[in-house]
Amino acid sequence: SPQNPSRTNTMTMTSKSNPLGKKLGTTVTPGDRLGNILALRNKGAHLIAGNGTYIRHGHMYASITGQVMAAVQDDGNSENDGNNKWIVSIQQSQQQQPQSAYAKASTSICPQLGSVILGRVTRVVRPSYAVVDIIAMVQNNGQSSAASKQQPYIIPFHEPFAGTLRQNEIRPQSAIELEISDCLRPGDVILARIHALGGEKEYILSTAETELGVVKATCESSGYDLVPVSYKEMECPVTKVKEGRKVAKPRASGAA
């Protein structure tokens, strides 16, 4: 579980000492990977999840949108054992503070049937399904009322929930059978709706609606974020290589 730095010294991470995969001050979004916990520990850097971050399968991820921050935890032993313990957190901007305040009760919130969630694809099992970490709940998404003009609230969960997106729930209206790897890949951040409740606290997801699907993906060769070019393709801005995705329709695009 994320920890709040009760004892931190004034030392902050510099560009030379930064063991993270992201530069300090970089703006990140839910699902962005910040660092490999085990690999960094072998190099003498211990990462502790602070506000807005969580650890999953040996990696640290962001659970909210904001800037990457870090500070040394001063427990009196770091100088003796030669290891630095960094508390990594995400700092939200002033515009995001009301959203942050709204999410204070996120410790007691669980995904609900019919709700829209933000998730990160962790594994794709061909040909039938994908495994998803459910990292946040999205409110006011997909509404056609005047409230839909407002930015949706993203309420991060303190720990991710397990979700499954089946092949037939990705784009069920498609006239041809879909190859799941042409719709999403590991590391993609998606918007999905909780379609049903599975066993062992597992949630069955759907991206059938046009507003649901991949909202962020990274080019494997260049490392740059892919840009949507159609409802089924995204393009790397550097290599110009196109990759298949079930792209979420941007909310700003109106009713068309």
PyRosetta script that sets phi, psi and omega in degrees:
from pyrosetta import init, pose_from_sequence

init()
pose = pose_from_sequence("SPQNPSRTNTMTMTSKSNPLGKKLGTTVTPGDRLGNILALRNKGAHLIAGNGTYIRHGHMYASITGQVMAAVQDDGNSENDGNNKWIVSIQQSQQQQPQSAYAKASTSICPQLGSVILGRVTRVVRPSYAVVDIIAMVQNNGQSSAASKQQPYIIPFHEPFAGTLRQNEIRPQSAIELEISDCLRPGDVILARIHALGGEKEYILSTAETELGVVKATCESSGYDLVPVSYKEMECPVTKVKEGRKVAKPRASGAA")
pose.set_psi(1, 147.2)
pose.set_omega(1, 179.6)
pose.set_phi(2, -60.6)
pose.set_psi(2, 144.2)
pose.set_omega(2, 179.8)
pose.set_phi(3, -113.9)
pose.set_psi(3, 146.2)
pose.set_omega(3, 173.3)
pose.set_phi(4, -93.0)
pose.set_psi(4, 130.4)
pose.set_omega(4, -176.5)
pose.set_phi(5, -68.7)
pose.set_psi(5, 96.3)
pose.set_omega(5, -179.1)
pose.set_phi(6, -77.8)
pose.set_psi(6, -30.4)
pose.set_omega(6, 178.9)
pose.set_phi(7, -132.4)
pose.set_psi(7, 100.7)
pose.set_omega(7, 176.1)
pose.set_phi(8, -129.4)
pose.set_psi(8, 144.5)
pose.set_omega(8, 177.0)
pose.set_phi(9, -89.7)
pose.set_psi(9, -179.2)
pose.set_omega(9, -174.7)
pose.set_phi(10, -80.8)
pose.set_psi(10, -5.9)
pose.set_omega(10, 180.0)
pose.set_phi(11, -69.6)
pose.set_psi(11, 129.5)
pose.set_omega(11, 176.3)
pose.set_phi(12, -117.1)
pose.set_psi(12, 161.2)
pose.set_omega(12, -175.9)
pose.set_phi(13, -70.8)
pose.set_psi(13, 128.6)
pose.set_omega(13, 176.6)
pose.set_phi(14, -95.5)
pose.set_psi(14, 171.3)
pose.set_omega(14, -179.8)
pose.set_phi(15, -61.7)
pose.set_psi(15, -31.4)
pose.set_omega(15, 179.9)
pose.set_phi(16, -74.9)
pose.set_psi(16, -38.4)
pose.set_omega(16, -175.3)
pose.set_phi(17, -88.9)
pose.set_psi(17, -8.6)
pose.set_omega(17, -175.0)
pose.set_phi(18, -65.0)
pose.set_psi(18, 112.9)
pose.set_omega(18, 179.2)
pose.set_phi(19, -92.4)
pose.set_psi(19, 0.6)
pose.set_omega(19, -175.3)
pose.set_phi(20, -79.0)
pose.set_psi(20, 163.3)
pose.set_omega(20, 175.1)
pose.set_phi(21, -81.6)
pose.set_psi(21, -7.2)
pose.set_omega(21, 178.8)
pose.set_phi(22, -120.6)
pose.set_psi(22, 143.5)
pose.set_omega(22, 174.9)
pose.set_phi(23, -70.2)
pose.set_psi(23, 146.5)
pose.set_omega(23, 176.2)
pose.set_phi(24, -62.4)
pose.set_psi(24, 137.7)
pose.set_omega(24, -177.7)
pose.set_phi(25, 91.0)
pose.set_psi(25, -10.6)
pose.set_omega(25, 177.9)
pose.set_phi(26, -67.2)
pose.set_psi(26, 137.2)
pose.set_omega(26, 176.3)
pose.set_phi(27, -80.4)
pose.set_psi(27, 128.0)
pose.set_omega(27, -179.8)
pose.set_phi(28, -122.6)
pose.set_psi(28, 163.5)
pose.set_omega(28, 178.7)
pose.set_phi(29, -124.2)
pose.set_psi(29, 163.9)
pose.set_omega(29, -179.4)
pose.set_phi(30, -53.5)
pose.set_psi(30, 131.5)
pose.set_omega(30, 179.7)
pose.set_phi(31, 98.8)
pose.set_psi(31, -12.7)
pose.set_omega(31, 178.5)
pose.set_phi(32, -66.9)
pose.set_psi(32, 133.4)
pose.set_omega(32, 179.4)
pose.set_phi(33, -83.6)
pose.set_psi(33, 131.9)
pose.set_omega(33, -175.8)
pose.set_phi(34, -102.2)
pose.set_psi(34, -28.8)
pose.set_omega(34, -179.0)
pose.set_phi(35, 177.7)
pose.set_psi(35, 158.9)
pose.set_omega(35, 176.8)
pose.set_phi(36, -93.0)
pose.set_psi(36, 110.7)
pose.set_omega(36, -173.5)
pose.set_phi(37, -60.2)
pose.set_psi(37, -47.6)
pose.set_omega(37, -174.3)
pose.set_phi(38, -70.3)
pose.set_psi(38, -42.1)
pose.set_omega(38, -179.7)
pose.set_phi(39, -64.0)
pose.set_psi(39, -40.2)
pose.set_omega(39, -179.7)
pose.set_phi(40, -71.1)
pose.set_psi(40, -32.9)
pose.set_omega(40, 178.4)
pose.set_phi(41, -63.4)
pose.set_psi(41, -36.3)
pose.set_omega(41, 178.0)
pose.set_phi(42, -66.6)
pose.set_psi(42, -20.8)
pose.set_omega(42, 179.1)
pose.set_phi(43, -95.4)
pose.set_psi(43, 6.2)
pose.set_omega(43, 176.9)
pose.set_phi(44, 90.2)
pose.set_psi(44, 13.8)
pose.set_omega(44, 179.0)
pose.set_phi(45, -117.8)
pose.set_psi(45, 120.3)
pose.set_omega(45, 178.9)
pose.set_phi(46, -103.9)
pose.set_psi(46, 121.3)
pose.set_omega(46, 179.9)
pose.set_phi(47, -99.0)
pose.set_psi(47, 134.4)
pose.set_omega(47, 178.1)
pose.set_phi(48, -118.4)
pose.set_psi(48, 132.4)
pose.set_omega(48, -177.9)
pose.set_phi(49, -73.3)
pose.set_psi(49, 118.1)
pose.set_omega(49, 175.3)
pose.set_phi(50, -101.5)
pose.set_psi(50, -159.6)
pose.set_omega(50, -178.1)
pose.set_phi(51, -60.3)
pose.set_psi(51, 130.2)
pose.set_omega(51, 176.1)
pose.set_phi(52, 83.0)
pose.set_psi(52, 11.8)
pose.set_omega(52, 177.8)
pose.set_phi(53, -133.2)
pose.set_psi(53, 161.0)
pose.set_omega(53, 174.5)
pose.set_phi(54, -151.1)
pose.set_psi(54, 162.3)
pose.set_omega(54, -178.7)
pose.set_phi(55, -113.7)
pose.set_psi(55, 133.1)
pose.set_omega(55, -178.7)
pose.set_phi(56, -146.3)
pose.set_psi(56, 123.5)
pose.set_omega(56, 177.0)
pose.set_phi(57, 52.9)
pose.set_psi(57, 41.8)
pose.set_omega(57, 174.8)
pose.set_phi(58, 81.6)
pose.set_psi(58, 5.7)
pose.set_omega(58, 178.7)
pose.set_phi(59, -123.6)
pose.set_psi(59, 150.8)
pose.set_omega(59, 174.9)
pose.set_phi(60, -101.1)
pose.set_psi(60, 136.7)
pose.set_omega(60, -177.8)
pose.set_phi(61, -128.6)
pose.set_psi(61, 157.1)
pose.set_omega(61, 172.9)
pose.set_phi(62, -85.4)
pose.set_psi(62, 140.4)
pose.set_omega(62, 177.5)
pose.set_phi(63, -111.2)
pose.set_psi(63, -7.4)
pose.set_omega(63, 177.6)
pose.set_phi(64, -137.6)
pose.set_psi(64, 167.9)
pose.set_omega(64, 176.9)
pose.set_phi(65, -88.5)
pose.set_psi(65, 135.0)
pose.set_omega(65, 179.7)
pose.set_phi(66, 165.7)
pose.set_psi(66, -165.2)
pose.set_omega(66, -177.8)
pose.set_phi(67, -101.3)
pose.set_psi(67, 141.5)
pose.set_omega(67, -179.7)
pose.set_phi(68, -73.7)
pose.set_psi(68, 126.5)
pose.set_omega(68, 178.0)
pose.set_phi(69, -129.1)
pose.set_psi(69, 156.8)
pose.set_omega(69, 177.9)
pose.set_phi(70, -155.0)
pose.set_psi(70, 149.0)
pose.set_omega(70, 177.4)
pose.set_phi(71, -147.7)
pose.set_psi(71, 153.0)
pose.set_omega(71, 180.0)
pose.set_phi(72, -78.6)
pose.set_psi(72, 132.9)
pose.set_omega(72, 173.5)
pose.set_phi(73, -83.6)
pose.set_psi(73, 120.2)
pose.set_omega(73, -177.1)
pose.set_phi(74, -95.8)
pose.set_psi(74, 94.8)
pose.set_omega(74, 177.7)
pose.set_phi(75, -105.8)
pose.set_psi(75, 7.3)
pose.set_omega(75, 177.4)
pose.set_phi(76, 85.3)
pose.set_psi(76, -5.9)
pose.set_omega(76, -176.9)
pose.set_phi(77, -111.5)
pose.set_psi(77, -13.3)
pose.set_omega(77, -173.6)
pose.set_phi(78, -59.9)
pose.set_psi(78, -40.7)
pose.set_omega(78, -178.3)
pose.set_phi(79, -69.6)
pose.set_psi(79, -30.1)
pose.set_omega(79, -177.0)
pose.set_phi(80, -77.4)
pose.set_psi(80, -40.7)
pose.set_omega(80, -176.6)
pose.set_phi(81, -92.7)
pose.set_psi(81, -2.4)
pose.set_omega(81, 175.9)
pose.set_phi(82, 77.5)
pose.set_psi(82, 7.0)
pose.set_omega(82, -178.6)
pose.set_phi(83, -110.4)
pose.set_psi(83, 142.3)
pose.set_omega(83, 175.5)
pose.set_phi(84, -102.3)
pose.set_psi(84, 132.4)
pose.set_omega(84, 178.1)
pose.set_phi(85, -107.7)
pose.set_psi(85, 111.1)
pose.set_omega(85, -176.2)
pose.set_phi(86, -102.2)
pose.set_psi(86, 128.9)
pose.set_omega(86, 171.5)
pose.set_phi(87, -92.9)
pose.set_psi(87, 114.9)
pose.set_omega(87, -176.9)
pose.set_phi(88, -101.0)
pose.set_psi(88, 130.7)
pose.set_omega(88, -178.9)
pose.set_phi(89, -140.4)
pose.set_psi(89, 168.2)
pose.set_omega(89, 178.0)
pose.set_phi(90, -115.5)
pose.set_psi(90, 123.9)
pose.set_omega(90, 179.8)
pose.set_phi(91, -100.4)
pose.set_psi(91, 124.5)
pose.set_omega(91, -179.3)
pose.set_phi(92, -86.4)
pose.set_psi(92, 152.6)
pose.set_omega(92, 177.7)
pose.set_phi(93, -76.0)
pose.set_psi(93, 169.8)
pose.set_omega(93, 179.8)
pose.set_phi(94, -60.4)
pose.set_psi(94, -35.0)
pose.set_omega(94, -179.4)
pose.set_phi(95, -66.5)
pose.set_psi(95, -23.5)
pose.set_omega(95, -176.9)
pose.set_phi(96, -94.7)
pose.set_psi(96, -5.1)
pose.set_omega(96, -176.1)
pose.set_phi(97, -60.4)
pose.set_psi(97, -44.2)
pose.set_omega(97, 177.9)
pose.set_phi(98, -57.8)
pose.set_psi(98, -38.6)
pose.set_omega(98, 177.7)
pose.set_phi(99, -63.5)
pose.set_psi(99, -39.9)
pose.set_omega(99, 179.3)
pose.set_phi(100, -65.0)
pose.set_psi(100, -42.3)
pose.set_omega(100, 179.6)
pose.set_phi(101, -64.0)
pose.set_psi(101, -35.4)
pose.set_omega(101, 179.7)
pose.set_phi(102, -64.7)
pose.set_psi(102, -28.7)
pose.set_omega(102, -174.2)
pose.set_phi(103, -91.3)
pose.set_psi(103, 10.9)
pose.set_omega(103, -177.8)
pose.set_phi(104, -60.6)
pose.set_psi(104, -29.0)
pose.set_omega(104, -177.2)
pose.set_phi(105, -86.9)
pose.set_psi(105, 13.9)
pose.set_omega(105, -173.4)
pose.set_phi(106, -64.8)
pose.set_psi(106, -17.1)
pose.set_omega(106, 178.8)
pose.set_phi(107, -64.8)
pose.set_psi(107, -28.4)
pose.set_omega(107, -177.2)
pose.set_phi(108, -103.6)
pose.set_psi(108, 4.4)
pose.set_omega(108, -177.1)
pose.set_phi(109, -94.1)
pose.set_psi(109, 135.2)
pose.set_omega(109, 174.3)
pose.set_phi(110, -122.9)
pose.set_psi(110, 154.3)
pose.set_omega(110, 176.1)
pose.set_phi(111, -58.3)
pose.set_psi(111, 140.3)
pose.set_omega(111, -178.6)
pose.set_phi(112, -115.2)
pose.set_psi(112, 149.4)
pose.set_omega(112, 178.0)
pose.set_phi(113, -57.3)
pose.set_psi(113, 126.7)
pose.set_omega(113, 179.9)
pose.set_phi(114, 92.8)
pose.set_psi(114, -10.5)
pose.set_omega(114, -178.0)
pose.set_phi(115, -81.2)
pose.set_psi(115, 156.0)
pose.set_omega(115, 177.4)
pose.set_phi(116, -93.3)
pose.set_psi(116, 134.8)
pose.set_omega(116, -177.5)
pose.set_phi(117, -125.7)
pose.set_psi(117, 161.1)
pose.set_omega(117, 171.8)
pose.set_phi(118, -106.7)
pose.set_psi(118, 128.8)
pose.set_omega(118, -176.6)
pose.set_phi(119, -138.3)
pose.set_psi(119, 163.5)
pose.set_omega(119, 176.9)
pose.set_phi(120, -122.0)
pose.set_psi(120, 126.1)
pose.set_omega(120, -179.6)
pose.set_phi(121, -71.6)
pose.set_psi(121, 122.2)
pose.set_omega(121, -179.6)
pose.set_phi(122, -101.9)
pose.set_psi(122, -26.2)
pose.set_omega(122, -177.4)
pose.set_phi(123, -157.4)
pose.set_psi(123, 140.6)
pose.set_omega(123, 175.1)
pose.set_phi(124, -115.8)
pose.set_psi(124, 120.5)
pose.set_omega(124, -179.0)
pose.set_phi(125, -106.6)
pose.set_psi(125, 103.9)
pose.set_omega(125, -179.9)
pose.set_phi(126, -72.8)
pose.set_psi(126, 144.2)
pose.set_omega(126, -2.3)
pose.set_phi(127, -100.4)
pose.set_psi(127, 12.1)
pose.set_omega(127, -160.6)
pose.set_phi(128, -105.7)
pose.set_psi(128, -31.1)
pose.set_omega(128, -172.9)
pose.set_phi(129, -160.1)
pose.set_psi(129, 169.1)
pose.set_omega(129, 175.0)
pose.set_phi(130, -127.0)
pose.set_psi(130, 145.8)
pose.set_omega(130, 177.2)
pose.set_phi(131, -96.4)
pose.set_psi(131, 132.2)
pose.set_omega(131, -173.3)
pose.set_phi(132, -128.3)
pose.set_psi(132, 134.3)
pose.set_omega(132, 168.6)
pose.set_phi(133, -85.8)
pose.set_psi(133, 117.2)
pose.set_omega(133, 177.0)
pose.set_phi(134, -84.8)
pose.set_psi(134, 111.2)
pose.set_omega(134, -171.1)
pose.set_phi(135, -108.1)
pose.set_psi(135, -14.9)
pose.set_omega(135, -178.2)
pose.set_phi(136, -161.0)
pose.set_psi(136, 157.2)
pose.set_omega(136, 174.6)
pose.set_phi(137, -106.9)
pose.set_psi(137, 139.2)
pose.set_omega(137, -177.7)
pose.set_phi(138, -111.8)
pose.set_psi(138, 126.6)
pose.set_omega(138, 178.8)
pose.set_phi(139, -111.3)
pose.set_psi(139, 154.5)
pose.set_omega(139, -177.7)
pose.set_phi(140, 66.5)
pose.set_psi(140, 19.6)
pose.set_omega(140, 178.4)
pose.set_phi(141, -89.7)
pose.set_psi(141, 134.7)
pose.set_omega(141, 175.5)
pose.set_phi(142, 79.3)
pose.set_psi(142, 8.8)
pose.set_omega(142, 178.7)
pose.set_phi(143, -82.4)
pose.set_psi(143, 146.2)
pose.set_omega(143, -179.0)
pose.set_phi(144, -98.8)
pose.set_psi(144, -0.6)
pose.set_omega(144, -178.5)
pose.set_phi(145, -81.2)
pose.set_psi(145, -178.6)
pose.set_omega(145, 179.6)
pose.set_phi(146, -62.3)
pose.set_psi(146, -26.1)
pose.set_omega(146, -179.3)
pose.set_phi(147, -65.7)
pose.set_psi(147, -22.0)
pose.set_omega(147, -177.6)
pose.set_phi(148, -68.4)
pose.set_psi(148, -15.9)
pose.set_omega(148, 178.4)
pose.set_phi(149, -75.0)
pose.set_psi(149, -15.4)
pose.set_omega(149, 179.2)
pose.set_phi(150, -82.9)
pose.set_psi(150, 153.6)
pose.set_omega(150, 175.0)
pose.set_phi(151, -66.2)
pose.set_psi(151, 135.2)
pose.set_omega(151, -179.1)
pose.set_phi(152, -68.8)
pose.set_psi(152, 149.1)
pose.set_omega(152, 173.9)
pose.set_phi(153, -77.1)
pose.set_psi(153, 132.0)
pose.set_omega(153, 172.5)
pose.set_phi(154, -109.0)
pose.set_psi(154, 114.1)
pose.set_omega(154, -176.3)
pose.set_phi(155, -106.4)
pose.set_psi(155, 102.8)
pose.set_omega(155, -176.8)
pose.set_phi(156, -73.0)
pose.set_psi(156, 143.0)
pose.set_omega(156, 172.2)
pose.set_phi(157, -86.5)
pose.set_psi(157, 146.8)
pose.set_omega(157, -179.0)
pose.set_phi(158, -68.9)
pose.set_psi(158, -27.1)
pose.set_omega(158, 173.2)
pose.set_phi(159, -139.7)
pose.set_psi(159, 143.9)
pose.set_omega(159, -177.0)
pose.set_phi(160, -69.9)
pose.set_psi(160, 152.2)
pose.set_omega(160, 174.4)
pose.set_phi(161, -104.1)
pose.set_psi(161, 156.9)
pose.set_omega(161, -177.7)
pose.set_phi(162, -86.2)
pose.set_psi(162, 132.3)
pose.set_omega(162, 178.0)
pose.set_phi(163, -134.1)
pose.set_psi(163, 154.6)
pose.set_omega(163, 177.6)
pose.set_phi(164, -129.7)
pose.set_psi(164, 129.3)
pose.set_omega(164, 176.5)
pose.set_phi(165, -112.6)
pose.set_psi(165, 110.4)
pose.set_omega(165, -177.8)
pose.set_phi(166, -82.8)
pose.set_psi(166, 155.0)
pose.set_omega(166, -176.8)
pose.set_phi(167, -56.8)
pose.set_psi(167, -40.8)
pose.set_omega(167, -176.6)
pose.set_phi(168, -78.4)
pose.set_psi(168, -1.6)
pose.set_omega(168, 177.0)
pose.set_phi(169, -108.2)
pose.set_psi(169, 3.7)
pose.set_omega(169, -179.9)
pose.set_phi(170, -78.0)
pose.set_psi(170, -53.9)
pose.set_omega(170, 177.3)
pose.set_phi(171, -147.5)
pose.set_psi(171, 75.5)
pose.set_omega(171, -171.8)
pose.set_phi(172, -64.3)
pose.set_psi(172, -20.7)
pose.set_omega(172, -178.6)
pose.set_phi(173, -84.0)
pose.set_psi(173, -1.5)
pose.set_omega(173, -177.9)
pose.set_phi(174, -65.2)
pose.set_psi(174, 139.0)
pose.set_omega(174, -178.2)
pose.set_phi(175, -78.4)
pose.set_psi(175, -17.9)
pose.set_omega(175, 179.4)
pose.set_phi(176, -116.9)
pose.set_psi(176, 156.2)
pose.set_omega(176, 179.1)
pose.set_phi(177, -72.8)
pose.set_psi(177, 130.5)
pose.set_omega(177, -174.6)
pose.set_phi(178, -89.2)
pose.set_psi(178, 143.7)
pose.set_omega(178, 168.3)
pose.set_phi(179, -90.3)
pose.set_psi(179, 122.2)
pose.set_omega(179, -171.7)
pose.set_phi(180, -60.2)
pose.set_psi(180, -31.9)
pose.set_omega(180, 179.7)
pose.set_phi(181, -71.9)
pose.set_psi(181, -12.6)
pose.set_omega(181, 174.6)
pose.set_phi(182, -88.1)
pose.set_psi(182, -3.2)
pose.set_omega(182, -177.1)
pose.set_phi(183, -112.2)
pose.set_psi(183, -32.9)
pose.set_omega(183, 178.4)
pose.set_phi(184, -162.7)
pose.set_psi(184, 158.1)
pose.set_omega(184, -177.9)
pose.set_phi(185, -139.9)
pose.set_psi(185, 161.0)
pose.set_omega(185, 179.3)
pose.set_phi(186, -56.0)
pose.set_psi(186, 136.5)
pose.set_omega(186, -178.2)
pose.set_phi(187, 97.9)
pose.set_psi(187, -17.2)
pose.set_omega(187, 178.9)
pose.set_phi(188, -65.4)
pose.set_psi(188, 142.7)
pose.set_omega(188, 172.6)
pose.set_phi(189, -100.8)
pose.set_psi(189, 128.7)
pose.set_omega(189, -173.7)
pose.set_phi(190, -127.4)
pose.set_psi(190, 154.8)
pose.set_omega(190, 165.0)
pose.set_phi(191, -101.3)
pose.set_psi(191, 131.6)
pose.set_omega(191, -179.7)
pose.set_phi(192, -147.0)
pose.set_psi(192, 161.0)
pose.set_omega(192, 176.3)
pose.set_phi(193, -108.6)
pose.set_psi(193, 140.9)
pose.set_omega(193, 177.6)
pose.set_phi(194, -74.8)
pose.set_psi(194, 111.1)
pose.set_omega(194, -173.1)
pose.set_phi(195, -88.1)
pose.set_psi(195, -35.3)
pose.set_omega(195, -178.1)
pose.set_phi(196, -160.9)
pose.set_psi(196, 167.0)
pose.set_omega(196, 177.7)
pose.set_phi(197, -103.5)
pose.set_psi(197, 126.5)
pose.set_omega(197, 178.1)
pose.set_phi(198, -96.2)
pose.set_psi(198, -170.9)
pose.set_omega(198, 178.3)
pose.set_phi(199, -84.0)
pose.set_psi(199, 165.6)
pose.set_omega(199, 176.9)
pose.set_phi(200, 53.9)
pose.set_psi(200, 45.3)
pose.set_omega(200, 177.6)
pose.set_phi(201, 57.1)
pose.set_psi(201, 36.9)
pose.set_omega(201, 179.4)
pose.set_phi(202, -105.3)
pose.set_psi(202, 141.8)
pose.set_omega(202, -178.6)
pose.set_phi(203, -111.0)
pose.set_psi(203, 132.8)
pose.set_omega(203, 178.4)
pose.set_phi(204, -91.7)
pose.set_psi(204, 125.9)
pose.set_omega(204, -172.7)
pose.set_phi(205, -107.4)
pose.set_psi(205, 161.0)
pose.set_omega(205, 176.2)
pose.set_phi(206, -141.4)
pose.set_psi(206, 141.5)
pose.set_omega(206, 173.1)
pose.set_phi(207, -121.6)
pose.set_psi(207, 31.0)
pose.set_omega(207, -174.8)
pose.set_phi(208, -63.5)
pose.set_psi(208, -34.1)
pose.set_omega(208, -177.7)
pose.set_phi(209, -73.2)
pose.set_psi(209, 151.1)
pose.set_omega(209, -176.6)
pose.set_phi(210, -64.2)
pose.set_psi(210, -29.3)
pose.set_omega(210, -179.0)
pose.set_phi(211, -77.8)
pose.set_psi(211, -6.2)
pose.set_omega(211, -177.3)
pose.set_phi(212, -107.3)
pose.set_psi(212, 153.9)
pose.set_omega(212, -179.1)
pose.set_phi(213, 138.1)
pose.set_psi(213, -156.1)
pose.set_omega(213, -176.9)
pose.set_phi(214, -75.3)
pose.set_psi(214, 127.1)
pose.set_omega(214, 176.9)
pose.set_phi(215, -110.5)
pose.set_psi(215, -17.0)
pose.set_omega(215, 177.6)
pose.set_phi(216, -152.6)
pose.set_psi(216, 131.5)
pose.set_omega(216, 177.7)
pose.set_phi(217, -146.3)
pose.set_psi(217, 154.6)
pose.set_omega(217, -176.5)
pose.set_phi(218, -119.0)
pose.set_psi(218, 138.6)
pose.set_omega(218, 176.3)
pose.set_phi(219, -71.4)
pose.set_psi(219, 127.2)
pose.set_omega(219, -176.7)
pose.set_phi(220, -66.4)
pose.set_psi(220, -33.0)
pose.set_omega(220, -175.2)
pose.set_phi(221, -83.3)
pose.set_psi(221, -38.8)
pose.set_omega(221, -175.4)
pose.set_phi(222, -101.7)
pose.set_psi(222, -24.0)
pose.set_omega(222, -177.0)
pose.set_phi(223, 83.0)
pose.set_psi(223, 0.2)
pose.set_omega(223, 178.9)
pose.set_phi(224, -85.2)
pose.set_psi(224, 154.2)
pose.set_omega(224, 176.5)
pose.set_phi(225, -68.2)
pose.set_psi(225, 135.7)
pose.set_omega(225, 177.0)
pose.set_phi(226, -74.1)
pose.set_psi(226, 150.0)
pose.set_omega(226, -179.8)
pose.set_phi(227, -111.2)
pose.set_psi(227, 129.4)
pose.set_omega(227, 178.8)
pose.set_phi(228, -64.0)
pose.set_psi(228, 134.9)
pose.set_omega(228, 175.9)
pose.set_phi(229, -120.4)
pose.set_psi(229, -14.6)
pose.set_omega(229, 175.5)
pose.set_phi(230, -163.0)
pose.set_psi(230, -177.5)
pose.set_omega(230, -179.0)
pose.set_phi(231, -73.2)
pose.set_psi(231, -9.1)
pose.set_omega(231, -178.2)
pose.set_phi(232, -131.4)
pose.set_psi(232, 7.8)
pose.set_omega(232, 179.9)
pose.set_phi(233, -142.7)
pose.set_psi(233, 148.4)
pose.set_omega(233, 172.3)
pose.set_phi(234, -129.5)
pose.set_psi(234, 151.9)
pose.set_omega(234, -173.9)
pose.set_phi(235, -126.3)
pose.set_psi(235, 141.6)
pose.set_omega(235, 175.1)
pose.set_phi(236, -77.5)
pose.set_psi(236, 127.8)
pose.set_omega(236, -178.6)
pose.set_phi(237, -69.4)
pose.set_psi(237, -15.2)
pose.set_omega(237, -178.1)
pose.set_phi(238, -97.5)
pose.set_psi(238, -55.9)
pose.set_omega(238, -176.3)
pose.set_phi(239, -86.6)
pose.set_psi(239, -16.4)
pose.set_omega(239, -177.8)
pose.set_phi(240, 66.1)
pose.set_psi(240, 13.3)
pose.set_omega(240, 175.8)
pose.set_phi(241, -75.8)
pose.set_psi(241, 134.9)
pose.set_omega(241, 179.7)
pose.set_phi(242, -99.6)
pose.set_psi(242, 140.1)
pose.set_omega(242, 178.2)
pose.set_phi(243, -126.2)
pose.set_psi(243, 143.6)
pose.set_omega(243, 179.4)
pose.set_phi(244, -74.3)
pose.set_psi(244, 136.3)
pose.set_omega(244, 176.1)
pose.set_phi(245, -151.0)
pose.set_psi(245, 155.6)
pose.set_omega(245, 167.5)
pose.set_phi(246, -91.0)
pose.set_psi(246, 95.0)
pose.set_omega(246, -169.8)
pose.set_phi(247, -82.4)
pose.set_psi(247, 134.4)
pose.set_omega(247, 176.2)
pose.set_phi(248, -76.2)
pose.set_psi(248, 133.0)
pose.set_omega(248, 178.1)
pose.set_phi(249, -69.3)
pose.set_psi(249, 127.7)
pose.set_omega(249, -179.9)
pose.set_phi(250, -59.9)
pose.set_psi(250, 139.7)
pose.set_omega(250, -178.0)
pose.set_phi(251, -67.0)
pose.set_psi(251, -25.0)
pose.set_omega(251, -177.3)
pose.set_phi(252, -77.3)
pose.set_psi(252, -3.5)
pose.set_omega(252, -174.2)
pose.set_phi(253, -81.2)
pose.set_psi(253, -1.4)
pose.set_omega(253, 174.7)
pose.set_phi(254, 83.3)
pose.set_psi(254, -161.2)
pose.set_omega(254, -173.9)
pose.set_phi(255, -87.8)
pose.set_psi(255, -5.0)
pose.set_omega(255, -177.6)
pose.set_phi(256, -66.1)
pose.dump_pdb("model.pdb")
